[in-house]
């Protein structure tokens, strides 16, 4: 039944959006369509407003970084139709400097989602009302989910109880928890055994 509905939806989209959809595929009980980045807004507007689709909830916007490809970045938009109990994925691929049209006028929830994508990948959105970092600090350099983002060498921000203010300092990778004591929990760890042994010796003396 679900596959039949997805097949029906796929035919509608390929018929109505022939020039806008480059490919379509049904997998994992979802319809996945690939569109050109410049056609994204038109496709989503159709999916939301057409009575045969009614995809009126934006679930998520997910990013993907492929440094070796000419079109380095991909975005996947996940939409849900409550009326028909169907899901659709919209995929776009684009170059590093490409600006993607914001869909905040179609889905207000896209505001934070697009900010997160901008923060993590550095992807910019045209006509976004408030495009700024949302997960990292404003003075943070780089975009953490890019494949070329270094794992060390950056500053971290934290509140210093001593200075009573927010401070920046080089990232410290703590190694304290790399030394594990694999003693039986019933017997107690080594340092507890040593303390108990010292206490017994003190009592004897």
Secondary structure, 3 states (H helix, E strand, C coil): CHHHHHHHHHHHHHHHCCCCEEEEEEECCEEEEEECHHHHHHHHHHHHHCCCCCCCEEEEEEEEECCCCCCCEEEEEEEEECCCCEEEEEEEEECCCCCEECCCCCCCCHHHHHHHHHHHHCCCEECCCCCCCCCCCCCCCCCCCCCCCCCCCCEEEEEECCCCEEEEEECCCCCHHHCCCCCCCCCCCHHHHHHHHHHHHHHHC
